[in-house]
Amino acid sequence: MALFRSGTGNAPAPLDGADVILADLDGVVYKGKDAVPYAVESLNGYASRGIRVAYITNNASRTDASVAEQLRGFGLGTQPEDVVTSPQAAVQMLRDLVAPGALVLVVGGDGLVDELQKAGFRITRSADDRPDAVVQGFAPNVGWQHLAEASFALARDIPWVATNQDWTIPLERGIAPGNGTLVSAVHTAVAKLPLVAGKPETPLFEAAQARFGAKAAIMVGDRLDTDIKGARAAGIRSALVLTGIDGPKQLIAASPLERPDYILADMRGLAEPYPNVVIEHPAAEVVDARVGAERCVLNGIDLQIKSKGKDKLNLLRAACAAIWNSDKLIYALQIPEQLYQQWDAQS
């Protein structure tokens, strides 16, 4: 992984050699009605260098056109074809499961209906119509009746495709249940599991790479369990930006399947030389990690900060490197609160 390049000094920037940036939206480009600091100017700068930007989202409630319009409102030159959605990936999956023009029971909103209709599928909301498949995505108005119709339809042996399984959705008022929660309700009723198109499953990443002809894409996200895990599963390099959901606590505790190649403060870091990480094992049960002037040592179960901690980002990188290069389980470790408090105080 790029995070663990050996030797002193800096390695190339994460963006070096990349032909397409796959950018998550919420927490990476915007938060609610506001753009994430440095995201818009950075992305516009990368686009001016000829690097294409694909915006990929699990959100199934909106069309690609409406997402592109929102991004243009922030100052990005985004067109609908630059947006890759989980409904688009779900439709691609559906093509391999049912005949052209098949009747599909839809649980979800305009984004899902729009993509199905563009692909030539017929739409129903009732199990009484004996649909050929069920496709389920999130919409704010999805309720018990919609979930019940899906359950009734799935009593027959027909394909079931979910756009995504995000358990939660971050909203301005707080965290709300996501599509994964609604899919789980149907699963409980029918004792089946759906095929899933969105992150962290690979179909959405494969659809984005195919559309943009990407040979060396890099994924930029703010969630380990969807953006980073999905990119790793698809064989794509990944960077976590600390502008959204996941922060130091989640990074330090990340499982091997959820560890990014790069840890960045914000979108500007894509174009900045990335510091090398020096890993040493001076004794049994000891891992010594250095990043720039920062150093962390994992001695048994005790993570120790051995530097001044002036560069909070490199300190976090060093802490992750020490833990990730050990065989220790995170719940057994003693982690200095300074790692979290310092970040919160200076972010």
N, C-alpha and C positions, 0 to 999 in steps of 0.2 A: 504494500500500500504506500502511496505517496507520503503519507503522514510519517513514515518511518524511514525516510532516506537517511543514510548514515553519513558521517563526516561533518565538519564544521562549515559555517557560512550558509549560503542560501542555495536552494535548488531553483529550477525554472518556475515561473508563475503557473498556477493551476490552469490558466487559459491557454498557455503555450501548447501548440499542437492540436487544439480543439477546433472542430469545424462547425459545431452547433452547440449552443447553450440551451439546455432544457431547464426552464425556470418554472418552479412552482409559483403560485400566485399569493394566496393569503399568508402573511408573515414574511414573504420574500419580496414581493413587489408593492403590496399595499397591506394596510391594516384598517379594515372597515372603510371609511371614507377618505383616509389619508394615505399618501404614498409613504413607503418605508424610506427613511433618510438614505440618500446616495444611490438608491436603486434605479431611479429613472435616468439620471445623468450617466450612470455607469453603463446601463444597458444601451442607451443611445450611442455612447462612445464605442462600445464593442460592435454594434451594428455598423457604425461608420467605418470600422476597420474591415468590414466584409464578413464578419462572423454572424451567421444567422441565429436568431433567437426564437425558440419554440416555447410557447407558454402551455404547460400541460397541467390539467386540473381534474380532480376527482368529482368536482361539482357537476351534478347531473341535472340541476334545475334550470340552467341557463343555456342559451344557444351560443355557438361560437361567435356569432355576430354581436350579441349583446356583451360578451366578454371583451371582444376587440374594441367596441365602442367605449366601454369603461376604461380600458387601458389608454386609449387615445385621449381620454379626458385628463389623464395624468401627464400627458405629454409624450407618450410613446407612439411611434408610427406603426401601430399594430393593425393588421388586416385579419378578417375571419380565418383565412387559411393558415395564419400563424398560430392559431389556437387549436390544441389537440385535447379533446375532452373524453372522459370515460364513456359517455354515450356513444361516441364514434368508435371507440374500441369495442364496446359491447355489440354494436351493429356488425362490425367485422367478424366477431366471434359467431354471431347469429347466422351469418351467411353460410357458415360451415355446418350448421346444425339443422336448418330447415330449408324448405324450397323457396325460391324467389316468390315474392308476393304473399308469403304466409301470413296468417292472422296471428297477431301478437297481443296478448293482454299486457297492458302497461300499468305499472305502479310508478308514478313519478310525474314530472312536470314538462314544461315546454321544451327544454333542452333535449329530453329523451324522445318525445313525440316527434320533434322536428327531424332528428337524425333518422329515425325509423321510417318516416314518410319519404324523406329524400332517397332512402335506399329502396323504396318501392314496397315496403311492408304495409299491411293493413292493420288498423288499430281497433282494439276493443277494450272496454273497461269491465266486461262481464264474463264470468266463467261459464255462464249459460250458452255463450256463443261457441263453446268448445274450441278455444284457441290452440294454435300449434305450438306455442311457447309462451313463457312469461319472462318479461324483462322488468327489473325493479331498480329504481333510482330514487334519490331523495327529492322531495319538494316540500315546502312548508305546510302545504295543505293535506299531505298524506295522513289518512286516519284509519281507524279500525276497519271501516267498510272496505277500503282499498286492500288492506292486508288480508281480510277475509276472502275477497274475490280471488286473490292470488293463491290462497290456501285451497280454495275449492277447485281451482283449475289444476293445481299440482297434485290433486288426488289421482289424476291420470298421469301416465308416464310420459311427460313432455319436458323439453329442455327448460331450464331456469337459469337466467343470466342476471347477475347483479352488477351494476355499474361500479360499485365500490363497497368497501366494508369499514369505512371510517366510523369509529364508535362515537366520536364527538364532533361537534362543529363549534368553533370559536365565534361568538357573536359579540356585539357591542355591550350587551347586558350580561354576558358571561358565557359559560360553556353549556351547550345544549346537546341532546341526543342526535347522533348522525345516522346515516343510512345503515351502518352495521347493526345498530340497535333495532331498526325496523326489519332488517333481513333476519335477525335472530328471532324475532317474534314469529315470522312465517316458518322458519326452520323448526321452532318448537312445535308448531301445529302439524307440520307435514313430515318431520323426521327425515328431511333431505337437506343437502347442502347445494348451494348454487355454484355455477362457474362464475368467476369474478374477473372483471375487465380492468379495473382501476388499480392504482398503487396500493399495496406493494406487489401486486401480481404483475407479470411481465407484458400482457397484451398492450397496455397503454404506452409503455416504453417502446415496444416493437412498432406500434403504429406511428409514433413520432419519428423514430429513426427511418422508417420506410418513406414517410412523406417528405422528409428533408434530405434523404440520401446520406444520412450521417454515417461516417466511418469512425469518428473519434469524438463522440459527444461527451459533454460533462453535465451532470445533473446538479442543480443548485436548489436546495430545499431547507426547510426549517424543522422538519419532523423526521426523527430517526425511524419510526415504525412504518412509515409509508414512503417518503421520498428517498431516504438513504437505503433502507432495506430493499426497496424495489429496484433501485439503480444497481445495487450489488448483485441482485438476482439476475438482472439483465446484462451483466458484464460491463456496466458503464461506470466511469469514474464519477465520484460524487464529492460535493462540498456542502457542509452544513453552515449556514449563516445564522449568527446569534441574534437575529432580529425578530424571531417569531416564537413558536411554542417551546421548543426544547433548548435548554441551557446547560450550564456546567454540571448540575446534578445528573441530568439525563445522559450527558456525554460520558461522564466518569463511569456510570453504571451500564453503558451500552453493551449489549451482547455482541459476539463476533459478527453476526449477520447484520448488525445495524451501525457499524463503525464507518464513518466517512473517511475518504482519502485526505480531505482537507478540512480544517476548522477555521472559519473566517468570521471576523467581526461583522462585516457587511459585504455588500456586493462589490465594493472597490477591491477587496482582497483577491478577486479572480485574476487581476492583472498585475499584482504585486509579487515579487520573488518570494517563494515560500521557504521558510527556514528549515534547514536540515535538523533532524532529531538524532542525537547521539545516545545510543543505548549501550550500557555496560552491565555486566553481571559480576561484580567484584567478589562476591561470596555467595554461598548457598542461601537461598531465600531472600536475596537482595537484588533489586533492579534499580539501576541508576540511570535517570533520563535527563538529558540537557537539551534545551531549545534556546538558542541565543544565550543570553546571560542568566536565564532561569534554569533551575535544577530542582527536581523532585526525586526522592529515593523511597522506594517501597521496601521496607525492612520487615520481613515477616508479614504481619497484618497491619503494620503502622506506616501510613504514607506521611513522609516528612518533607517539608519545604526547606531546601538548603540554600536558597538565594534570597535576595532582597524583595522579590515580588513586584518590582516596579512595572514590568510589562505583564499585565494581567492575562493577555491572550497567550503569550508564550508560556506563562506559568500553567495555564489550563492545558495547553498542548503537552507540556512536560508531564503533568499529572496523569493525563490520559495515556501517554506513552508508557509510563512506568506501570500502570495497572494493566493495560492491554497486552504488555509483553510479559506478564506473569501468568501463573495458573490459578490465581486467587479468585474467589467468588466475592463479588462486591459487598454482599450483605455481611461478610465476615471482616471487612476492613474498617480501620479507623481513619476517617478523612478529616483534615483540618477545616473547620468552618471558614477559615480565612479565604479558602478557594471560592466559596459561594458569596460571602459577605463582601469581599473586595470587589467582585464582579458587579454585584448589585449596587454598590456604592458609587462605582465609577461608570456604569453603563449610562 
